[in-house]
């Protein structure tokens, strides 16, 4: 009886040692994988992408996250490309087409992990003359984003509605939103294509400025099986391979942040203002129009793949020359 009991206890001890990473002598087994504490470095642009991330930023600052984070806020995404290439950032929020360009330029050095923003482009006017895309014929449209996703999106929607962007109307490209605002303010008949949250900021400065068309809805109305994707989150492929647990935790915490922001506009606007992403009153009014989301895995691929194909068919250079491979879509 004693021998049976002793054998049973020895077997139990061996199982416990194996489960805890020990060898049979009770020593730590260095071959066992261990959770590693790393600081996840995240970059986002001031605007909808950072707005959706703000609860995660606040939780990280208050020690409420499972990962350690270091956030960088910028006015444009151009600084993120070299930072990712040099390994100075792990995750970044970038325009959807830039993610594809980065993938192609780095031989698969980045992967897309989430769609974080759908269409944020709106056609606005001070009058009441634009009620459909067809009403844009013969107009002069002030817009920003020449040579980038906003231009490609506008041209595609016009083309699919039978409008020649070069002959049926005039597009005046502005250097920035400040120039666009000055032109709108000076011309009562002006029509413009602007992104949120700048649309809301412009409405607070130009009396009577109204949203005439939601280009996200116009894209969906085409029924092409894709979505108008404005922004995505990318990760360095090396980071994804070396730290899958931390990456999965980030996605969980980012998704929770998006849900909080979209369901609690007032509280989220206060945080957004506190982090100086967008002024709190503007954030509160703009949030319902920013189309902040968190699409991952197959949902992400379904939305993004078709969008990138549209851009590629219009101008291959817009996505880096060719469409990204299947390994571009993390978890899909």
Residue pairs with C-beta under 8 A, 6 or more apart in sequence:
14 24
17 23
17 24
17 26
21 28
21 29
21 32
21 34
22 28
22 29
23 29
35 245
36 243
36 246
37 68
38 67
38 68
38 243
38 246
39 68
39 69
39 70
40 67
40 68
40 69
40 70
40 90
40 91
40 243
40 246
40 247
40 250
41 69
41 70
41 72
41 88
41 89
41 90
41 91
42 53
42 69
42 70
42 71
42 72
42 89
42 90
42 91
42 92
42 93
42 250
43 71
43 72
43 73
43 74
43 79
43 80
43 83
43 89
43 91
43 92
43 93
44 50
44 53
44 71
44 72
44 73
44 74
44 92
44 93
45 73
45 74
45 75
45 76
45 77
45 93
45 94
45 231
46 73
46 74
46 75
46 277
46 278
47 195
47 197
47 277
47 278
48 116
48 117
48 120
48 196
48 197
48 230
48 231
48 290
48 291
48 292
49 93
49 116
49 117
49 231
50 57
50 73
50 93
50 272
50 275
50 277
51 197
51 261
51 268
51 272
51 277
51 278
51 283
51 287
51 290
51 292
52 116
52 117
52 254
52 257
52 258
52 261
52 262
52 290
52 292
52 293
52 294
53 71
53 93
53 116
53 254
53 257
54 257
54 261
54 268
54 271
54 272
54 275
54 277
55 256
55 257
55 260
55 261
55 268
55 271
56 65
56 69
56 253
56 254
56 256
56 257
57 69
57 71
57 257
57 271
57 275
58 271
58 275
59 65
59 253
59 257
60 67
60 68
60 69
60 71
65 249
65 253
66 249
66 253
67 246
67 249
67 250
67 253
72 83
72 89
73 275
73 277
74 80
77 92
77 93
77 94
77 95
77 98
80 89
80 92
80 93
80 94
81 94
81 98
81 102
82 88
83 89
83 92
84 92
84 102
84 106
84 109
84 110
84 234
84 236
85 106
85 109
87 236
87 238
89 236
90 235
90 236
90 239
91 113
91 233
91 234
91 235
91 236
91 239
91 247
91 250
92 233
92 234
93 116
93 231
93 232
93 233
94 102
94 231
94 232
94 233
94 234
95 148
95 149
95 230
95 231
95 232
96 115
96 149
96 229
96 230
96 231
96 232
96 304
96 307
96 308
97 148
97 149
97 152
97 308
97 311
97 318
97 319
99 110
99 112
99 232
99 234
100 308
100 319
100 320
100 323
100 324
100 328
101 319
101 320
102 109
102 110
102 234
102 320
103 109
103 110
103 111
103 112
103 320
103 324
103 328
104 319
104 320
104 321
104 322
104 324
105 320
108 237
108 325
108 327
108 328
109 236
109 237
109 238
110 234
110 235
110 236
110 237
111 234
111 235
111 237
111 240
111 327
111 328
111 329
111 330
112 232
112 233
112 234
112 300
112 304
112 328
112 329
112 330
113 232
113 233
113 234
113 235
113 240
113 247
113 251
113 296
113 300
113 330
113 331
114 232
114 233
114 251
114 254
114 294
114 295
114 296
114 300
115 227
115 229
115 231
115 232
115 293
115 294
115 295
115 296
115 299
115 300
115 303
115 304
116 231
116 232
116 233
116 254
116 258
116 292
116 293
116 294
117 229
117 230
117 231
117 290
117 291
117 292
117 293
118 216
118 227
118 228
118 229
118 230
118 291
118 293
118 303
119 153
119 214
119 215
119 216
119 217
119 219
119 227
119 228
119 229
119 230
119 291
120 195
120 196
120 216
120 230
120 289
120 290
120 291
121 150
121 153
121 154
121 193
121 194
121 195
121 215
121 216
121 228
121 230
122 193
122 194
122 195
122 196
122 199
122 211
122 212
122 213
122 214
122 215
122 289
123 130
123 136
123 141
123 191
123 192
123 193
123 211
123 212
123 213
123 215
124 184
124 191
124 192
124 193
124 194
124 199
124 202
124 203
124 209
124 210
124 211
124 212
125 189
125 190
125 191
125 192
125 209
125 210
125 212
126 184
126 188
126 189
126 190
126 206
126 208
126 209
126 210
127 188
127 189
127 208
128 210
129 135
129 189
129 191
130 136
130 139
130 191
130 212
130 213
131 212
132 213
133 157
133 158
133 161
133 163
133 213
133 218
134 161
134 163
136 158
136 163
136 169
136 191
137 163
137 168
137 169
138 168
138 169
139 169
139 170
139 191
140 169
140 170
140 171
140 172
140 190
140 191
141 154
141 169
141 170
141 171
141 172
141 191
141 192
141 193
142 172
142 174
142 180
142 183
142 184
142 190
142 191
142 192
142 193
143 150
143 151
143 154
143 171
143 172
143 173
143 174
143 180
143 192
143 193
143 194
144 150
144 173
144 174
144 175
144 176
144 177
144 180
144 193
144 194
144 195
145 151
145 173
145 195
146 173
149 230
149 311
149 318
150 193
150 195
151 171
151 173
152 310
152 311
152 314
152 315
152 318
153 215
153 219
153 228
154 165
154 171
154 193
154 215
155 165
155 314
156 219
156 310
156 311
156 314
157 215
157 218
157 219
157 222
158 164
158 165
158 168
158 169
159 165
160 222
160 224
161 218
163 169
165 171
172 183
174 180
174 183
177 194
177 195
177 198
177 202
180 192
180 194
180 202
181 198
181 202
181 205
181 206
183 190
183 192
184 190
184 192
184 202
184 206
184 209
185 205
185 206
191 212
193 215
194 202
195 230
196 286
196 289
196 290
196 291
197 278
197 282
197 283
197 286
197 289
197 290
199 211
199 286
199 289
200 282
200 285
200 286
200 289
201 278
201 279
201 282
201 286
202 209
203 209
203 210
203 285
204 281
204 282
204 285
211 289
214 289
215 228
216 228
216 291
219 226
219 227
219 228
220 227
220 228
224 306
224 310
225 302
225 306
226 302
226 303
226 304
226 305
226 306
226 307
226 309
226 310
227 303
227 304
227 306
227 307
228 307
229 303
229 304
229 307
230 291
232 300
232 304
233 254
235 247
235 330
239 247
240 247
240 330
251 296
254 294
255 294
255 296
258 292
258 293
258 294
259 294
260 267
260 268
261 268
261 287
261 292
262 268
262 287
262 292
265 284
265 287
265 288
266 284
268 283
268 287
269 280
269 281
269 283
269 284
269 287
270 280
272 278
272 280
272 283
273 279
273 280
273 281
273 283
274 280
277 283
278 286
295 303
296 331
297 329
297 330
297 331
297 332
298 332
300 329
300 331
300 332
301 329
301 332
304 329
305 323
305 329
308 319
308 323
308 324
309 323
311 318
311 319
312 318
312 319
312 322
312 323
316 322
326 332
